[in-house]
């Protein structure tokens, strides 16, 4: 009996030693894993190149408050911020056509599918679809939240809308009005948009000043940025035409006296350096 008791005691002792060893080894292993997790560095993000620009002032807009532009095969369309008229001009600034719209404080414009799409940045907000005879076809709010906008681009049946409330560029089907894709942005001031070769450009404003950012339209990944100098015109609308970007200076900027900018009312060309 005594021998059996001693044998059982020894066996229990060995079991306890084994459990203690395994527990210690497990804690050590977990500690090593935790240490690796703590010291592991996240994968480095690719550096986004920043470019400078050369701006060339071209001509005045028909009314003097151009806040959105878009390029078509017929010429350059200009949306006026105060009258909310849409003017078609040639590339020398000659007026070709005027379309009246019901938009308010227009801050974005796309042209396509036989219509003009005006983005209202004041009540009643939303997107006004207008035909070439100044007839309103529809007025719809921005999906997923409504609110104002600072940029509209029409591309192959889709509208790209710089939606202020969503803080992103929202792709919407122009017929069904279904939201399809969102590119978030993180800048204090977003404005006009322009399409070029599978990418979408957007006017930005930061503490460093005005600029542009280019996104991959399929993934939303930022591809490059542009920084304006203090002497460059203030960008509002944006368009791509024949190898260069174009913008307009409305003369109205949050926190600035009206027409503070020396190039207010002008259309200008942006060449990337």
RAHU-V741051 format. One record per residue. N is the residue number from 1. RES is the residue in one small letter. PHI is phi in degrees with one decimal (NA if undefined). PSI is psi as a letter, one per 20 degrees, with the letter a starting at -180 (* if undefined). D_CENTER is the distance of its C-alpha to the mean C-alpha in Angstrom with 1 decimal. Layout:
((N & RES & PHI & PSI & D_CENTER) (N & RES & PHI & PSI & D_CENTER))
This chain:
((1 & x & NA & g & 84.8) (2 & x & -65.8 & g & 84.2) (3 & x & -62.5 & g & 83.1) (4 & x & -61.3 & g & 80.7) (5 & x & -63.4 & g & 79.3) (6 & x & -65.6 & g & 78.8) (7 & x & -63.2 & g & 77.2) (8 & x & -64.2 & h & 74.8) (9 & x & -64.7 & g & 74.0) (10 & x & -62.8 & g & 73.3) (11 & x & -63.3 & g & 71.0) (12 & x & -62.4 & h & 69.1) (13 & x & -61.9 & g & 68.8) (14 & x & -64.4 & g & 67.5) (15 & x & -61.7 & g & 64.9) (16 & x & -65.4 & g & 63.7) (17 & x & -60.7 & g & 63.5) (18 & x & -65.0 & g & 61.5) (19 & x & -64.7 & g & 59.1) (20 & x & -63.1 & g & 58.7) (21 & x & -63.3 & g & 58.0) (22 & x & -64.3 & g & 55.4) (23 & x & -63.7 & g & 53.7) (24 & x & -63.8 & g & 53.6) (25 & x & -65.1 & g & 52.2) (26 & x & -63.0 & g & 49.5) (27 & x & -62.2 & g & 48.5) (28 & x & -62.8 & g & 48.5) (29 & x & -64.4 & g & 46.3) (30 & x & -62.5 & h & 43.8) (31 & x & -62.4 & g & 43.8) (32 & x & -64.0 & g & 43.1) (33 & x & -63.6 & g & 40.2) (34 & x & -62.8 & g & 38.8) (35 & x & -61.3 & g & 39.3) (36 & x & -63.8 & g & 37.5) (37 & x & -64.2 & h & 34.5) (38 & x & -70.4 & h & 34.5) (39 & x & -92.2 & i & 34.7) (40 & x & -65.1 & p & 32.4) (41 & x & -95.2 & p & 29.2) (42 & x & -64.9 & q & 25.9) (43 & x & -59.9 & p & 24.8) (44 & x & -67.4 & p & 23.2) (45 & x & -79.3 & q & 19.5) (46 & x & -63.4 & q & 19.2) (47 & x & -70.3 & p & 18.7) (48 & x & -92.1 & o & 15.5) (49 & x & -67.1 & q & 17.1) (50 & x & -115.7 & p & 16.4) (51 & x & -114.3 & r & 17.7) (52 & x & -103.6 & r & 19.2) (53 & x & -134.8 & r & 19.4) (54 & x & -116.3 & p & 22.2) (55 & x & -107.9 & q & 21.6) (56 & x & -129.4 & o & 24.2) (57 & x & -70.4 & p & 24.8) (58 & x & -110.1 & f & 25.9) (59 & x & -157.3 & r & 26.9) (60 & x & -79.4 & q & 26.6) (61 & x & -75.5 & r & 25.0) (62 & x & -58.0 & h & 27.7) (63 & x & -114.7 & i & 27.4) (64 & x & 101.3 & j & 25.8) (65 & x & -131.3 & m & 22.6) (66 & x & -76.6 & o & 20.0) (67 & x & -118.5 & i & 16.6) (68 & x & -156.5 & q & 15.0) (69 & x & -141.8 & q & 16.1) (70 & x & -154.8 & q & 16.2) (71 & x & -97.7 & p & 18.7) (72 & x & -133.3 & r & 21.3) (73 & x & -68.6 & i & 24.7) (74 & x & -87.5 & i & 26.3) (75 & x & 142.7 & b & 24.6) (76 & x & -104.3 & p & 21.8) (77 & x & -92.2 & p & 20.9) (78 & x & -125.7 & p & 20.3) (79 & x & -100.2 & p & 19.5) (80 & x & -88.0 & p & 21.5) (81 & x & -73.6 & h & 20.4) (82 & x & -89.3 & g & 24.0) (83 & x & -88.1 & h & 25.7) (84 & x & 65.4 & k & 22.8) (85 & x & -80.6 & q & 24.5) (86 & x & -111.8 & p & 23.0) (87 & x & -114.9 & p & 24.9) (88 & x & -100.1 & p & 25.3) (89 & x & -125.7 & q & 26.5) (90 & x & -82.9 & a & 27.7) (91 & x & -79.8 & j & 26.5) (92 & x & -106.4 & i & 29.2) (93 & x & 94.2 & j & 28.0) (94 & x & -72.2 & p & 30.8) (95 & x & -71.9 & p & 30.1) (96 & x & -110.7 & h & 30.6) (97 & x & -161.6 & q & 29.6) (98 & x & -128.3 & p & 28.4) (99 & x & -120.9 & p & 27.1) (100 & x & -88.4 & p & 27.3) (101 & x & -129.5 & r & 24.9) (102 & x & -98.1 & j & 25.1) (103 & x & -64.7 & r & 21.5) (104 & x & -130.9 & p & 21.5) (105 & x & 52.4 & l & 19.6) (106 & x & -56.7 & p & 17.5) (107 & x & -131.2 & j & 14.0) (108 & x & -169.7 & q & 12.5) (109 & x & -151.1 & p & 14.7) (110 & x & -125.5 & q & 15.1) (111 & x & -130.1 & p & 18.6) (112 & x & 172.1 & q & 20.1) (113 & x & 68.1 & j & 22.8) (114 & x & 88.4 & j & 25.0) (115 & x & -133.5 & r & 22.9) (116 & x & -106.3 & p & 20.7) (117 & x & -114.6 & o & 17.8) (118 & x & -104.0 & p & 17.2) (119 & x & -96.2 & o & 14.8) (120 & x & -87.4 & p & 17.0) (121 & x & -106.5 & j & 16.0) (122 & x & -141.9 & r & 19.6) (123 & x & -52.8 & p & 22.1) (124 & x & -90.0 & j & 22.4) (125 & x & 58.7 & a & 18.6) (126 & x & 84.0 & a & 17.3) (127 & x & -113.8 & p & 17.1) (128 & x & -100.2 & p & 20.3) (129 & x & -96.3 & o & 21.5) (130 & x & -127.1 & p & 24.2) (131 & x & -83.4 & r & 26.6) (132 & x & -74.3 & i & 27.9) (133 & x & -107.6 & j & 30.8) (134 & x & 69.9 & k & 28.9) (135 & x & -95.9 & p & 29.5) (136 & x & -73.7 & p & 27.0) (137 & x & -92.0 & g & 26.6) (138 & x & -157.5 & q & 24.5) (139 & x & -138.7 & o & 22.5) (140 & x & -131.5 & q & 20.4) (141 & x & -79.1 & q & 18.3) (142 & x & -64.9 & p & 14.8) (143 & x & -59.5 & q & 15.9) (144 & x & 70.9 & k & 16.0) (145 & x & 153.4 & i & 16.4) (146 & x & 66.0 & b & 16.4) (147 & x & 87.7 & a & 15.7) (148 & x & -88.6 & r & 14.0) (149 & x & -144.3 & r & 10.9) (150 & x & -136.4 & l & 9.4) (151 & x & 146.1 & p & 8.7) (152 & x & -141.2 & p & 10.4) (153 & x & -138.3 & p & 11.3) (154 & x & -102.7 & p & 14.4) (155 & x & -140.8 & o & 15.1) (156 & x & 50.0 & l & 18.4) (157 & x & 83.5 & j & 18.7) (158 & x & -117.4 & q & 15.2) (159 & x & -108.6 & p & 12.8) (160 & x & -103.5 & o & 9.0) (161 & x & -119.3 & p & 8.3) (162 & x & -78.9 & n & 5.7) (163 & x & -87.3 & o & 8.4) (164 & x & -66.8 & g & 9.8) (165 & x & -67.8 & h & 12.3) (166 & x & -84.2 & i & 10.4) (167 & x & 51.5 & l & 7.8) (168 & x & -165.4 & r & 5.4) (169 & x & -93.2 & o & 4.5) (170 & x & -101.7 & p & 8.2) (171 & x & -93.2 & p & 10.6) (172 & x & -127.4 & p & 13.9) (173 & x & -71.5 & p & 17.2) (174 & x & -67.5 & h & 18.4) (175 & x & -90.7 & g & 22.0) (176 & x & -84.9 & i & 22.1) (177 & x & 64.4 & k & 19.1) (178 & x & -86.4 & p & 18.5) (179 & x & -72.5 & p & 15.2) (180 & x & -122.5 & h & 14.8) (181 & x & -162.7 & q & 11.8) (182 & x & -132.2 & p & 8.9) (183 & x & -106.2 & o & 6.2) (184 & x & -68.2 & q & 6.5) (185 & x & -125.5 & q & 5.2) (186 & x & -137.2 & m & 8.5) (187 & x & -132.2 & q & 9.0) (188 & x & -62.2 & h & 11.5) (189 & x & -133.1 & p & 10.1) (190 & x & -115.5 & q & 6.8) (191 & x & -143.5 & c & 8.1) (192 & x & -57.6 & q & 8.7) (193 & x & -125.0 & q & 7.3) (194 & x & -147.0 & q & 10.0) (195 & x & -99.9 & p & 11.4) (196 & x & -155.8 & o & 13.9) (197 & x & 52.0 & l & 16.0) (198 & x & 78.2 & j & 14.1) (199 & x & -134.5 & q & 10.9) (200 & x & -123.2 & p & 7.8) (201 & x & -94.0 & q & 7.3) (202 & x & -140.3 & p & 5.3) (203 & x & -70.3 & p & 7.9) (204 & x & -128.7 & q & 8.3) (205 & x & -138.2 & p & 11.5) (206 & x & -132.3 & a & 13.4) (207 & x & -62.9 & h & 17.2) (208 & x & -84.4 & i & 17.7) (209 & x & 120.1 & a & 16.6) (210 & x & -77.9 & q & 14.0) (211 & x & -170.8 & a & 12.1) (212 & x & -137.4 & q & 9.5) (213 & x & -136.7 & q & 7.6) (214 & x & -115.3 & p & 8.2) (215 & x & -116.0 & q & 7.6) (216 & x & -68.8 & p & 10.6) (217 & x & -73.9 & i & 10.2) (218 & x & -89.6 & h & 13.1) (219 & x & -109.4 & i & 12.5) (220 & x & 79.9 & j & 8.9) (221 & x & -72.7 & p & 10.7) (222 & x & -64.9 & p & 9.6) (223 & x & -105.7 & h & 12.1) (224 & x & -165.3 & r & 12.5) (225 & x & -126.9 & r & 11.8) (226 & x & -131.0 & p & 13.6) (227 & x & -115.2 & p & 15.7) (228 & x & -84.0 & q & 17.3) (229 & x & -90.3 & r & 20.9) (230 & x & -65.3 & h & 22.3) (231 & x & -91.3 & i & 24.1) (232 & x & -76.1 & q & 21.2) (233 & x & -61.1 & q & 20.2) (234 & x & -77.4 & p & 17.6) (235 & x & -83.7 & p & 14.5) (236 & x & -127.2 & e & 13.3) (237 & x & -77.2 & r & 12.8) (238 & x & -152.3 & q & 12.0) (239 & x & -150.8 & q & 14.0) (240 & x & -113.2 & p & 15.5) (241 & x & -153.6 & p & 19.3) (242 & x & 51.7 & l & 22.1) (243 & x & 86.1 & j & 20.8) (244 & x & -146.0 & r & 18.9) (245 & x & -93.5 & q & 15.9) (246 & x & -129.7 & q & 16.9) (247 & x & -142.8 & r & 15.8) (248 & x & -141.2 & q & 17.7) (249 & x & -112.8 & o & 19.0) (250 & x & -75.4 & i & 19.6) (251 & x & 80.9 & j & 21.8) (252 & x & -120.3 & o & 20.5) (253 & x & -139.6 & p & 18.5) (254 & x & -54.3 & p & 18.6) (255 & x & 84.8 & i & 21.7) (256 & x & -105.8 & q & 23.0) (257 & x & -62.9 & q & 26.1) (258 & x & -58.6 & p & 25.4) (259 & x & 63.3 & k & 25.6) (260 & x & -61.9 & h & 25.8) (261 & x & -65.9 & p & 23.9) (262 & x & -69.9 & i & 26.6) (263 & x & -106.8 & k & 24.5) (264 & x & -60.0 & q & 23.6) (265 & x & 84.4 & i & 23.9) (266 & x & -97.9 & q & 23.4) (267 & x & -97.0 & q & 21.5) (268 & x & -144.2 & q & 21.1) (269 & x & -98.1 & q & 20.4) (270 & x & -120.7 & o & 18.4) (271 & x & -101.7 & p & 20.2) (272 & x & -79.9 & p & 18.8) (273 & x & -102.0 & * & 21.6))
